[in-house]
Amino acid sequence: MTNASLKRKAQRNESSVGRVNHTVVTHFILLGIPNTDGLQTILFITFLAFYLCTLLGNLLILLAILADPRLHTPMYFFLCNLSVLDIGFSSISTPKFLANLWAKNRTISLGGCMSQVFFYHFLGSTECLLYTVMAYDRYVAICHPLRYLLIMNRRVCALLAAGTWITSSFHATILTSLTFTLPYCGSNVVDYFFCDIFPVVKLACADTYIIETVTFTNTGMVPTTCFLLILASYVRIVYSVLKINSAEGRRKAASTCASHLAVVTLFFGPCALVYTQPQLSKVLVTPVQIFGNVVTPMLNPAIYTLRNKEVKAALRKLRGGQTPAR
């Protein structure tokens, strides 16, 4: 069934709502990516390839760090957290989308839809906060190198990591609760490829002003605050790097930040484009979501591996190769 026929069916359902008693929605139908009728096979192969690369890349990073004692440092501890997040984030919508393409069954249960909304905002917020914590870690490493291990001890690292996960769980619980306490009694066709707050609340049989305002405020405030904190960290880092006398010292300091800057740009860049270009938001929102859900989790392991000699050495050790002596 094509998107157009599903929309026509939804309109017929809505027209009958006034003639019969409202029925509570127990499942939703995901229309998929707009304007892609006839491209199901290409989309299936593409999304499957991205998803498998994401799983393989992040699992290798995790195994390499856990297996090499030399990488049991604060920076790689946070990188492990990022790999777990990337695996989880890419698994929110991709497996269900692949199943929909393969079986041509676009139905998702109410519980499944709630899970997608919760984990999308839970893991998205956690990743945003984690990038901020990683920026602070780089700030301490470069600006206070002699006190680095004292400041970023195991207890502090554990508290910072746990704080990102716990804070985000509250954030996601509030948004999910507000979304699904609304009554859904009309159309159950979600005009998107996964359940997110704005596509879902359009189907509610009640006023959605509060949830839309809270969601827009929270999803704007969290990334903005994190970005400003990251920016403040890097302003201080740049100031410290410029004070280093040797070119080799400046190069090493810049190298330790390059990977983090790259993933931060991939995370915040598309979001900033949507928020700063309102006239293009409707056109950009789907590509940005696909990029963030599917592409970025796959690129993060490559970025950290390609630019990091220690991770590459640990990967060689993992597959039985020789590592250079330290």
Secondary structure by P-SEA (a helix, b strand, c coil): ccaaaaaaaaaaaaaaccccccccccccccccccccccaaaaaaaaaaaaaaaaaaaaaaaaaaaaaccccccaaaaaaaaaaaaaaaaaaccaaaaaaaaacccccccaaaaaaaaaaaaaaaaaaaaaaaaaaaaaaaaacccccccccccaaaaaaaaaaaaaaaaaaaaaaaaaaacccccccccccccccccccccccccccaaaaaaaaaaaaaaaaaaaaaaaaaaaaaaaaaaaacccaaaaaaaaaaaaaaaaaaaaaaaaaaaaaaccccccccaaaaaaaaacccccaaaaaaaaacaaaaaaaaaaaccccccc
